C-alpha cells in the first residue's frame, strides 16, 4: 500500500520542523556522501544482477537510500557517529520462490561477508502479520573491488509470498522531502 513511504515522509518532515539544527547536520552528512553512495548502489545492483543471472534466478533488484530520520534515530539510540552507521543504503531482491530467496542470500554472502548478529529469517519464522523475508547486513571486502570499504548496504530479500510485496514497489515514487534535502 505504500504506507511506509508516507511514514518516512512524515518522519522526515517532523524531524525537519522539530529538530531543524540536527536535521541540517544529518542532511549535510548524507548529502556529502550521496554521490558516492548512489554510485556504490548502482555497482552493487549490477553485481547482483550478474550473480542472479549466473545462478539462473529471476529476480527484481532495487535499492534506495535510508531516510534522514531513520539515520538520526540510529545515531542517537546506538550512540554512534554517522560513519559508524552501516545501513545507509538498502537493497531489495524480490524472487519468485522461497528456494530462490535462500539461493540469493547465499550468493550475497558469497560475494560480501555478513556482519555477525545482523541476519533475520522471517521465512522460517514469519512476523505476526505473516511478513516473510530474509534480512542481512554486510560489509564490503576485497571481494567487492568496486567501492571503498566504508560504504554499507542492508539488503532485504523478499519472496512473492510476502503480503503485498509485489505491490510494494509497483508505481511507488520516492517520498518527497523538504527542498533542503
Phi, psi and omega in degrees: 000347181079018182293327178297324179295324176293317178302312181298318180296315179296320178297314180295320178294318177296316178301317179302317184272327183274329181227065187301321181292316179292322177300313181297321180296310180295318179300317179298315180296319180292317181297320181299327183255005185300310183300318179296317181293320179294320177295316179298317179300316178298319178296316180298315180298319179296316179298316181294320176301314179300315182293319179295322177298317179300323182274354181073028180261123175276121184210148170265131180234126179216161181219166178202151173280153178287153180276161190299315183296323178298318178295314180299317180300316179295320179297318183288309184294323183263357180061040183244157175277168182304318183291347180264358179275119188275332188250065176279347180230142176238140178238135176244134174241115180256120183251172182264354179207162178296319179303314179294328179297312178293325177295319178297319177299316178300320178296317178300315182288340175284322181282314183237147180279127179288152176275131180303139178077006183244036179238133178229128179252095179270006173274309178293326180228081182299154174292169183302333180269014178071016173299130180231126176191172172243135178238136175213158175234138178228161173250136176298144178230190177301334180294336181288309179053016182245327184222167179295155185291348182275353176288142183231148181220141172241101178275147173236124180255120184255152172250158180293345179280353176293127181303120174077005185293329179294325179279339187305317183257348183292118176068010182280135178252161179292137181300143177281143178227171180304154185303332181291345179274000000 
